[in-house]
Every structure is written in C-alpha cells, then in structure tokens.
Amino acid sequence: MVSSPHEAMHRIFQEYPELVSQLSGTLGLELPPVVSVEPVTVDLTETEPLERRVDTLLRIGTENDGPFLLVVEAQGKKDPGKTASWPYYVTYLHNKHRLPVLLLVVCQDHGTAAWAARPLTIGLPQWPTVTTRPLVVGPHNLPVITDVAEARKDLPLATLAAITHADNPDVDAILKTMSVALRDTPESVAGPIVEFIAQGLGNRPAAQQWRNLVAVDLSFYTSPLSEEIRDEGRVEGRVEGRIETCAEGALLILGIRGIEITDTTRDKVTGCDDPELLRRWMVRAAVVTTSDQIFDDEAPADR
C-alpha cells in the first residue's frame, strides 16, 4: 500500500517542478533552468500482462539544452526489485520518447539513500552493458532549515527538506520554522505546502505537532488538514459538553432527591469521560435509594 510520505516525496515535484533545478547545489550536478513542464503518463505497461508505473514523470523543457524526462521515485526503504525496475524505466522511456532521462530518488533515511545511490549495472562484471546512476536526495544532502528567512527564500525546497528530515531529532524546530514562514504567505502558496508536509510526516509523532501548528500558527488558513483539525475540535467540544452536562445532572438529581452523595460516588462521576455511561448513571439517579446504586447494572432504571 502506498503511504502518504511516499506520495509527498514525489508529488511535490508535480507541484513545484522547478525543484529539479534548485537541487543542483545539493546534488553536485549543474542542471539547466526549467522553462516549461509537461506531465507525462506514469504508466510504462507494455502489451505483456505486467504493469509498471513510475511515481512521477515530467517532461522538462530547458532554455539551451533541450527537453529531458524527469523520473521521480519516492523510496521509503530498500527494495531489491528496484535493481531491475529502475534500469528498465530509464531504457524504456529513452526508447519511447527519444529524450535524455534523469532518475531522481527521494528518501527519508540515510540507509535507504546510500542504498539507492549505488550504480545499477546490467552485463558482465568486467564489462557492464548498461549502467543506471540514480540521483538521490534525502537527509544526507538536504539542509536542516530552522531559520525562517532561509525557509521563506525557497519554500518548495524547504518543504522537501522538511519531508526528508521527518525522522530528524530537530524535526520540531524544522516544523515550527515552516509554520512561521507560512504565516504571511498567500493561501494559494501555503495550501499545497501544508498538505505536503502533513503527508510527508505520515503517522510519525511529529505529525501531531504539525497539526497543532497548523491549528494555531495558521489558524487563518483553510485547507483539508486545517478543516479536519477544526472538525475534530468541534466534535471534542461537543463530547466534553455532554460529559459535563451528564455528570452535573447525575449529582444534581441525587441532591434534589435528598440522597447523600458519598465521596466515592462524586469522584467516580466527575472522573468519568464516557458520556454514554454518565447518561445511564444520570437516569439511574432518579430511582436509586443510595448514591452508589447508580453504578449497579441491576438498578431499577435498567430493568
């Protein structure tokens, strides 16, 4: 099953294709400035019953060097199958489109990045016929950005860096930097970034911190994530209201009926966070003869 971090690591290039040029310094490779971008189908299936798909495939136009195909693969862990599939992607696409092909692999941990960066060869050990050399970006070569001005200077690159550093011990500072950097950013720009980071964090503990930052620092902002957070808050508020009402109601009914409320009963009622259980106790409070009987499943109200 495709994970949300996997989607974020390659889909960010669909939203910000200029990233391929901005990564020149990181990759140690001079890439031409992007002047045009055209999405290409990611389906590499042939007539044989075997489906092959890349994560993201873009046709990149440049000013002086002509167009090339950019294949972006998000790699969450080592996968021996890529030894065969990555060279296939490159040779198939070159044969089909007659364009240079650049394979870029995005990782979130050092081990996977080191594994992905190894040249893949087809042929004899003494004479490789085809060699595929992926370019790899990840926590080993993308900066840890904790300076707001630096993040604002290049938000797409800062976003990719935040995604790839999802497991960094300083991820809290990275996320706080991003939330502050987005405060004065137009919603049309901030929108994809908020969602990409949420996807990239997956189910890591830092994902909850990002949700909190979006809810507080970006409270003005409307997005699927922020709306989900606000909906959760409204639901929690309604549940808390029911809990408070039922707890007060149970104790109030006992008091009106002149039934002595023991400390045990009061503590158990006020400490309960189950609204349905509190509702049952409140109903029983109208018929019991002692306060502790509201906890008895055989109380008259339940018959």
Steps between C-alpha positions, in 0.01 A plus 500: 500500500631843405562715808439873532875578544562309176245719320639824643860421402425476128179705455679813622685498166167506319404813694846661490691363197755779534640298792703298252712808424508616861656168602809562287711605798376215716572237234829647384370499142436808288144466374354748249228746607149378436302696240207262446347192656263244357362207704546160335304185572672292765373173349786302343292188435560312177276249322621222729290456818744683724426848631785739567452851632737771614399736780528830313606562141549851358622629165728789590577769247822699528622815332816377331535125555166379369240294684558197722284259700510517878407178682440555872485193722412522871682226688406427860722195544743276316333299226706241308243512220613849405829353376306380197215752479701824509724409203185386319329834561795693361558287191128467421437873526808585295392257231139623497556876517851528354593746775766503772367350825591612852408270790460679834437299817369671817561331837431570867784307663875474451511123449247501219667801338842330500346184354312690229810694391690189390548464122287221354672300230376252240758281328816315595701610803796579278289685244166652611274554199260743669566706812223692677614768742212644705532846650392484864373771735425443865613582852863445400517797262197725557547771765332510840320832472421665833539860386173666393666731247676206337174306478316798346776543242404169335182347644480198264857399580440560873189283475688214335774533763241484781347185349834323463599596857179357649705274730755767595533565877452871421176444308306709755715805423477430125119489511475811718721684250272397214183605681645845578631537144149436365320752722515787251490279192199515266261212552550379143871452575464370857229250409703232321789540744284434807358187340834371367662524843201327661528220245875477535485454878261207466412352839816617675465678838606823328180486292297602804731793565449617141124475547529713814714758321253518212213544747678779694759675281292462183156532656401745222567241234238274341612159376389137522742449789402813692130432449549145625677633810221751564233234448677281756503793741129558453426130558721493809323811629159342455615181675651697787174695530299179521736362764474813714119517467441133585740504795340813648155359427561175687627679810227763481221240484642314801523826693144609417371162616677545832733205447839538666779501241804310621851614414543178302195576288600862439856408402387223267239717328723806455791285386306313231556600135246264340186704414281192444591350836439837670160521331404160645616608846292818468187297417561264791543796735124558473407159651781378727488521879874546557747689283724198441209311339527709183801282412299179540400345169200346677367840607124538439545745211674235294235233536 
